Amino acid sequence: GRVFEVSASSAGGSGSQMPFYALLGVIGIVLLIGAGYFLKGHKKI
């Protein structure tokens, strides 16, 4: 019971913030990669 309560409380405390930062990180990486391909494509043209 204790393990479940601790994991549940930790997930509820930082669980709401982690996905937010993870989402920003993924979006940032996608934008950087997309911008790289976009610029490279225009340079070739």
PDB file of N, CA, C, O and CB in Angstrom:
ATOM      1  N   GLY A   1       0.816  -1.209   0.000  1.00  0.00           N
ATOM      2  CA  GLY A   1       0.000   0.000   0.000  1.00  0.00           C
ATOM      3  C   GLY A   1       0.848   1.256   0.000  1.00  0.00           C
ATOM      4  O   GLY A   1       0.528   2.226  -0.688  1.00  0.00           O
ATOM      5  N   ARG A   2       1.931   1.245   0.770  1.00  0.00           N
ATOM      6  CA  ARG A   2       2.781   2.440   0.843  1.00  0.00           C
ATOM      7  C   ARG A   2       3.406   2.750  -0.513  1.00  0.00           C
ATOM      8  O   ARG A   2       3.432   3.907  -0.933  1.00  0.00           O
ATOM      9  CB  ARG A   2       3.884   2.251   1.899  1.00  0.00           C
ATOM     10  N   VAL A   3       3.901   1.739  -1.189  1.00  0.00           N
ATOM     11  CA  VAL A   3       4.561   1.953  -2.486  1.00  0.00           C
ATOM     12  C   VAL A   3       3.593   2.609  -3.462  1.00  0.00           C
ATOM     13  O   VAL A   3       3.956   3.534  -4.189  1.00  0.00           O
ATOM     14  CB  VAL A   3       5.085   0.613  -3.068  1.00  0.00           C
ATOM     15  N   PHE A   4       2.348   2.114  -3.468  1.00  0.00           N
ATOM     16  CA  PHE A   4       1.353   2.667  -4.389  1.00  0.00           C
ATOM     17  C   PHE A   4       1.051   4.126  -4.056  1.00  0.00           C
ATOM     18  O   PHE A   4       0.928   4.965  -4.949  1.00  0.00           O
ATOM     19  CB  PHE A   4       0.062   1.836  -4.344  1.00  0.00           C
ATOM     20  N   GLU A   5       0.931   4.419  -2.745  1.00  0.00           N
ATOM     21  CA  GLU A   5       0.623   5.791  -2.323  1.00  0.00           C
ATOM     22  C   GLU A   5       1.757   6.740  -2.689  1.00  0.00           C
ATOM     23  O   GLU A   5       1.513   7.850  -3.163  1.00  0.00           O
ATOM     24  CB  GLU A   5       0.360   5.844  -0.809  1.00  0.00           C
ATOM     25  N   VAL A   6       2.996   6.306  -2.470  1.00  0.00           N
ATOM     26  CA  VAL A   6       4.154   7.148  -2.781  1.00  0.00           C
ATOM     27  C   VAL A   6       4.242   7.394  -4.281  1.00  0.00           C
ATOM     28  O   VAL A   6       4.462   8.524  -4.715  1.00  0.00           O
ATOM     29  CB  VAL A   6       5.456   6.497  -2.269  1.00  0.00           C
ATOM     30  N   SER A   7       4.069   6.333  -5.079  1.00  0.00           N
ATOM     31  CA  SER A   7       4.158   6.478  -6.531  1.00  0.00           C
ATOM     32  C   SER A   7       3.008   7.343  -7.044  1.00  0.00           C
ATOM     33  O   SER A   7       3.184   8.130  -7.974  1.00  0.00           O
ATOM     34  CB  SER A   7       4.141   5.094  -7.221  1.00  0.00           C
ATOM     35  N   ALA A   8       1.849   7.195  -6.443  1.00  0.00           N
ATOM     36  CA  ALA A   8       0.688   7.976  -6.873  1.00  0.00           C
ATOM     37  C   ALA A   8       0.888   9.451  -6.544  1.00  0.00           C
ATOM     38  O   ALA A   8       0.579  10.320  -7.359  1.00  0.00           O
ATOM     39  CB  ALA A   8      -0.598   7.449  -6.205  1.00  0.00           C
ATOM     40  N   SER A   9       1.410   9.735  -5.341  1.00  0.00           N
ATOM     41  CA  SER A   9       1.609  11.127  -4.939  1.00  0.00           C
ATOM     42  C   SER A   9       2.707  11.780  -5.776  1.00  0.00           C
ATOM     43  O   SER A   9       2.583  12.941  -6.165  1.00  0.00           O
ATOM     44  CB  SER A   9       1.961  11.211  -3.443  1.00  0.00           C
ATOM     45  N   SER A  10       3.777  11.039  -6.054  1.00  0.00           N
ATOM     46  CA  SER A  10       4.876  11.596  -6.849  1.00  0.00           C
ATOM     47  C   SER A  10       4.416  11.825  -8.285  1.00  0.00           C
ATOM     48  O   SER A  10       4.788  12.819  -8.909  1.00  0.00           O
ATOM     49  CB  SER A  10       6.109  10.654  -6.820  1.00  0.00           C
ATOM     50  N   ALA A  11       3.612  10.914  -8.804  1.00  0.00           N
ATOM     51  CA  ALA A  11       3.126  11.046 -10.177  1.00  0.00           C
ATOM     52  C   ALA A  11       2.162  12.230 -10.274  1.00  0.00           C
ATOM     53  O   ALA A  11       2.145  12.938 -11.281  1.00  0.00           O
ATOM     54  CB  ALA A  11       2.431   9.738 -10.644  1.00  0.00           C
ATOM     55  N   GLY A  12       1.367  12.442  -9.236  1.00  0.00           N
ATOM     56  CA  GLY A  12       0.418  13.547  -9.257  1.00  0.00           C
ATOM     57  C   GLY A  12       1.111  14.881  -9.048  1.00  0.00           C
ATOM     58  O   GLY A  12       0.643  15.904  -9.548  1.00  0.00           O
ATOM     59  N   GLY A  13       2.224  14.887  -8.316  1.00  0.00           N
ATOM     60  CA  GLY A  13       2.933  16.135  -8.050  1.00  0.00           C
ATOM     61  C   GLY A  13       3.731  16.607  -9.252  1.00  0.00           C
ATOM     62  O   GLY A  13       3.559  17.737  -9.709  1.00  0.00           O
ATOM     63  N   SER A  14       4.611  15.739  -9.773  1.00  0.00           N
ATOM     64  CA  SER A  14       5.466  16.134 -10.896  1.00  0.00           C
ATOM     65  C   SER A  14       4.898  15.637 -12.220  1.00  0.00           C
ATOM     66  O   SER A  14       5.384  16.016 -13.286  1.00  0.00           O
ATOM     67  CB  SER A  14       6.890  15.595 -10.702  1.00  0.00           C
ATOM     68  N   GLY A  15       3.889  14.805 -12.163  1.00  0.00           N
ATOM     69  CA  GLY A  15       3.320  14.248 -13.391  1.00  0.00           C
ATOM     70  C   GLY A  15       2.643  15.313 -14.237  1.00  0.00           C
ATOM     71  O   GLY A  15       2.573  15.190 -15.460  1.00  0.00           O
ATOM     72  N   SER A  16       2.142  16.362 -13.583  1.00  0.00           N
ATOM     73  CA  SER A  16       1.448  17.421 -14.325  1.00  0.00           C
ATOM     74  C   SER A  16       2.442  18.365 -14.987  1.00  0.00           C
ATOM     75  O   SER A  16       2.101  19.051 -15.951  1.00  0.00           O
ATOM     76  CB  SER A  16       0.517  18.209 -13.395  1.00  0.00           C
ATOM     77  N   GLN A  17       3.676  18.404 -14.470  1.00  0.00           N
ATOM     78  CA  GLN A  17       4.674  19.321 -15.021  1.00  0.00           C
ATOM     79  C   GLN A  17       5.556  18.633 -16.057  1.00  0.00           C
ATOM     80  O   GLN A  17       5.915  19.248 -17.061  1.00  0.00           O
ATOM     81  CB  GLN A  17       5.538  19.895 -13.901  1.00  0.00           C
ATOM     82  N   MET A  18       5.912  17.372 -15.835  1.00  0.00           N
ATOM     83  CA  MET A  18       6.815  16.663 -16.745  1.00  0.00           C
ATOM     84  C   MET A  18       6.290  16.617 -18.177  1.00  0.00           C
ATOM     85  O   MET A  18       7.026  16.982 -19.094  1.00  0.00           O
ATOM     86  CB  MET A  18       7.045  15.254 -16.247  1.00  0.00           C
ATOM     87  N   PRO A  19       5.049  16.183 -18.410  1.00  0.00           N
ATOM     88  CA  PRO A  19       4.537  16.128 -19.795  1.00  0.00           C
ATOM     89  C   PRO A  19       4.597  17.494 -20.471  1.00  0.00           C
ATOM     90  O   PRO A  19       4.807  17.581 -21.681  1.00  0.00           O
ATOM     91  CB  PRO A  19       3.091  15.607 -19.810  1.00  0.00           C
ATOM     92  N   PHE A  20       4.412  18.555 -19.695  1.00  0.00           N
ATOM     93  CA  PHE A  20       4.430  19.910 -20.259  1.00  0.00           C
ATOM     94  C   PHE A  20       5.812  20.232 -20.811  1.00  0.00           C
ATOM     95  O   PHE A  20       5.946  20.685 -21.948  1.00  0.00           O
ATOM     96  CB  PHE A  20       4.022  20.954 -19.193  1.00  0.00           C
ATOM     97  N   TYR A  21       6.846  19.992 -19.990  1.00  0.00           N
ATOM     98  CA  TYR A  21       8.219  20.270 -20.438  1.00  0.00           C
ATOM     99  C   TYR A  21       8.625  19.296 -21.529  1.00  0.00           C
ATOM    100  O   TYR A  21       9.332  19.669 -22.465  1.00  0.00           O
ATOM    101  CB  TYR A  21       9.211  20.188 -19.257  1.00  0.00           C
ATOM    102  N   ALA A  22       8.180  18.042 -21.415  1.00  0.00           N
ATOM    103  CA  ALA A  22       8.503  17.039 -22.438  1.00  0.00           C
ATOM    104  C   ALA A  22       7.886  17.453 -23.763  1.00  0.00           C
ATOM    105  O   ALA A  22       8.506  17.307 -24.816  1.00  0.00           O
ATOM    106  CB  ALA A  22       7.999  15.627 -22.019  1.00  0.00           C
ATOM    107  N   LEU A  23       6.653  17.975 -23.710  1.00  0.00           N
ATOM    108  CA  LEU A  23       5.971  18.421 -24.927  1.00  0.00           C
ATOM    109  C   LEU A  23       6.732  19.587 -25.551  1.00  0.00           C
ATOM    110  O   LEU A  23       6.937  19.619 -26.765  1.00  0.00           O
ATOM    111  CB  LEU A  23       4.507  18.832 -24.619  1.00  0.00           C
ATOM    112  N   LEU A  24       7.148  20.540 -24.729  1.00  0.00           N
ATOM    113  CA  LEU A  24       7.903  21.694 -25.240  1.00  0.00           C
ATOM    114  C   LEU A  24       9.210  21.232 -25.870  1.00  0.00           C
ATOM    115  O   LEU A  24       9.620  21.742 -26.912  1.00  0.00           O
ATOM    116  CB  LEU A  24       8.186  22.711 -24.108  1.00  0.00           C
ATOM    117  N   GLY A  25       9.865  20.258 -25.230  1.00  0.00           N
ATOM    118  CA  GLY A  25      11.130  19.744 -25.758  1.00  0.00           C
ATOM    119  C   GLY A  25      10.936  19.092 -27.113  1.00  0.00           C
ATOM    120  O   GLY A  25      11.702  19.338 -28.045  1.00  0.00           O
ATOM    121  N   VAL A  26       9.904  18.254 -27.221  1.00  0.00           N
ATOM    122  CA  VAL A  26       9.633  17.563 -28.485  1.00  0.00           C
ATOM    123  C   VAL A  26       9.287  18.571 -29.576  1.00  0.00           C
ATOM    124  O   VAL A  26       9.782  18.473 -30.699  1.00  0.00           O
ATOM    125  CB  VAL A  26       8.483  16.543 -28.314  1.00  0.00           C
ATOM    126  N   ILE A  27       8.437  19.539 -29.243  1.00  0.00           N
ATOM    127  CA  ILE A  27       8.048  20.560 -30.227  1.00  0.00           C
ATOM    128  C   ILE A  27       9.270  21.359 -30.672  1.00  0.00           C
ATOM    129  O   ILE A  27       9.423  21.664 -31.854  1.00  0.00           O
ATOM    130  CB  ILE A  27       6.972  21.510 -29.637  1.00  0.00           C
ATOM    131  N   GLY A  28      10.136  21.696 -29.720  1.00  0.00           N
ATOM    132  CA  GLY A  28      11.347  22.456 -30.046  1.00  0.00           C
ATOM    133  C   GLY A  28      12.248  21.680 -30.990  1.00  0.00           C
ATOM    134  O   GLY A  28      12.770  22.231 -31.959  1.00  0.00           O
ATOM    135  N   ILE A  29      12.431  20.382 -30.699  1.00  0.00           N
ATOM    136  CA  ILE A  29      13.288  19.541 -31.549  1.00  0.00           C
ATOM    137  C   ILE A  29      12.692  19.430 -32.948  1.00  0.00           C
ATOM    138  O   ILE A  29      13.405  19.536 -33.945  1.00  0.00           O
ATOM    139  CB  ILE A  29      13.468  18.130 -30.928  1.00  0.00           C
ATOM    140  N   VAL A  30      11.383  19.215 -33.013  1.00  0.00           N
ATOM    141  CA  VAL A  30      10.713  19.084 -34.314  1.00  0.00           C
ATOM    142  C   VAL A  30      10.857  20.377 -35.117  1.00  0.00           C
ATOM    143  O   VAL A  30      11.109  20.346 -36.321  1.00  0.00           O
ATOM    144  CB  VAL A  30       9.213  18.734 -34.125  1.00  0.00           C
ATOM    145  N   LEU A  31      10.696  21.512 -34.436  1.00  0.00           N
ATOM    146  CA  LEU A  31      10.825  22.803 -35.123  1.00  0.00           C
ATOM    147  C   LEU A  31      12.248  23.001 -35.635  1.00  0.00           C
ATOM    148  O   LEU A  31      12.447  23.481 -36.751  1.00  0.00           O
ATOM    149  CB  LEU A  31      10.434  23.961 -34.181  1.00  0.00           C
ATOM    150  N   LEU A  32      13.241  22.631 -34.819  1.00  0.00           N
ATOM    151  CA  LEU A  32      14.642  22.789 -35.231  1.00  0.00           C
ATOM    152  C   LEU A  32      14.941  21.910 -36.440  1.00  0.00           C
ATOM    153  O   LEU A  32      15.548  22.362 -37.410  1.00  0.00           O
ATOM    154  CB  LEU A  32      15.598  22.439 -34.065  1.00  0.00           C
ATOM    155  N   ILE A  33      14.511  20.647 -36.375  1.00  0.00           N
ATOM    156  CA  ILE A  33      14.751  19.716 -37.490  1.00  0.00           C
ATOM    157  C   ILE A  33      14.008  20.193 -38.734  1.00  0.00           C
ATOM    158  O   ILE A  33      14.554  20.170 -39.837  1.00  0.00           O
ATOM    159  CB  ILE A  33      14.304  18.272 -37.114  1.00  0.00           C
ATOM    160  N   GLY A  34      12.759  20.624 -38.552  1.00  0.00           N
ATOM    161  CA  GLY A  34      11.967  21.111 -39.678  1.00  0.00           C
ATOM    162  C   GLY A  34      12.606  22.338 -40.304  1.00  0.00           C
ATOM    163  O   GLY A  34      12.650  22.460 -41.528  1.00  0.00           O
ATOM    164  N   ALA A  35      13.105  23.253 -39.470  1.00  0.00           N
ATOM    165  CA  ALA A  35      13.756  24.461 -39.979  1.00  0.00           C
ATOM    166  C   ALA A  35      15.023  24.085 -40.732  1.00  0.00           C
ATOM    167  O   ALA A  35      15.337  24.688 -41.758  1.00  0.00           O
ATOM    168  CB  ALA A  35      14.082  25.440 -38.826  1.00  0.00           C
ATOM    169  N   GLY A  36      15.756  23.089 -40.228  1.00  0.00           N
ATOM    170  CA  GLY A  36      16.988  22.645 -40.888  1.00  0.00           C
ATOM    171  C   GLY A  36      16.705  22.100 -42.277  1.00  0.00           C
ATOM    172  O   GLY A  36      17.373  22.466 -43.244  1.00  0.00           O
ATOM    173  N   TYR A  37      15.707  21.219 -42.374  1.00  0.00           N
ATOM    174  CA  TYR A  37      15.351  20.658 -43.685  1.00  0.00           C
ATOM    175  C   TYR A  37      14.810  21.754 -44.600  1.00  0.00           C
ATOM    176  O   TYR A  37      15.074  21.755 -45.803  1.00  0.00           O
ATOM    177  CB  TYR A  37      14.304  19.524 -43.530  1.00  0.00           C
ATOM    178  N   PHE A  38      14.057  22.680 -44.026  1.00  0.00           N
ATOM    179  CA  PHE A  38      13.474  23.772 -44.810  1.00  0.00           C
ATOM    180  C   PHE A  38      14.576  24.630 -45.424  1.00  0.00           C
ATOM    181  O   PHE A  38      14.537  24.933 -46.617  1.00  0.00           O
ATOM    182  CB  PHE A  38      12.545  24.641 -43.931  1.00  0.00           C
ATOM    183  N   LEU A  39      15.559  25.023 -44.609  1.00  0.00           N
ATOM    184  CA  LEU A  39      16.660  25.864 -45.100  1.00  0.00           C
ATOM    185  C   LEU A  39      17.516  25.100 -46.107  1.00  0.00           C
ATOM    186  O   LEU A  39      17.914  25.650 -47.134  1.00  0.00           O
ATOM    187  CB  LEU A  39      17.534  26.355 -43.925  1.00  0.00           C
ATOM    188  N   LYS A  40      17.797  23.831 -45.808  1.00  0.00           N
ATOM    189  CA  LYS A  40      18.615  23.018 -46.722  1.00  0.00           C
ATOM    190  C   LYS A  40      17.906  22.866 -48.066  1.00  0.00           C
ATOM    191  O   LYS A  40      18.538  22.929 -49.120  1.00  0.00           O
ATOM    192  CB  LYS A  40      18.906  21.621 -46.106  1.00  0.00           C
ATOM    193  N   GLY A  41      16.593  22.666 -48.019  1.00  0.00           N
ATOM    194  CA  GLY A  41      15.831  22.501 -49.252  1.00  0.00           C
ATOM    195  C   GLY A  41      15.883  23.759 -50.101  1.00  0.00           C
ATOM    196  O   GLY A  41      16.022  23.676 -51.321  1.00  0.00           O
ATOM    197  N   HIS A  42      15.772  24.919 -49.475  1.00  0.00           N
ATOM    198  CA  HIS A  42      15.802  26.180 -50.217  1.00  0.00           C
ATOM    199  C   HIS A  42      17.200  26.465 -50.760  1.00  0.00           C
ATOM    200  O   HIS A  42      17.342  27.068 -51.824  1.00  0.00           O
ATOM    201  CB  HIS A  42      15.339  27.338 -49.323  1.00  0.00           C
ATOM    202  N   LYS A  43      18.225  26.037 -50.037  1.00  0.00           N
ATOM    203  CA  LYS A  43      19.595  26.258 -50.508  1.00  0.00           C
ATOM    204  C   LYS A  43      19.847  25.440 -51.769  1.00  0.00           C
ATOM    205  O   LYS A  43      20.513  25.899 -52.696  1.00  0.00           O
ATOM    206  CB  LYS A  43      20.625  25.888 -49.409  1.00  0.00           C
ATOM    207  N   LYS A  44      19.304  24.214 -51.793  1.00  0.00           N
ATOM    208  CA  LYS A  44      19.483  23.354 -52.969  1.00  0.00           C
ATOM    209  C   LYS A  44      18.758  23.949 -54.171  1.00  0.00           C
ATOM    210  O   LYS A  44      19.249  23.904 -55.299  1.00  0.00           O
ATOM    211  CB  LYS A  44      18.967  21.922 -52.687  1.00  0.00           C
ATOM    212  N   ILE A  45      17.571  24.512 -53.904  1.00  0.00           N
ATOM    213  CA  ILE A  45      16.805  25.112 -54.996  1.00  0.00           C
ATOM    214  C   ILE A  45      17.451  26.444 -55.370  1.00  0.00           C
ATOM    215  O   ILE A  45      16.972  27.130 -56.273  1.00  0.00           O
ATOM    216  CB  ILE A  45      15.304  25.310 -54.594  1.00  0.00           C
TER     217      ILE A  45
END
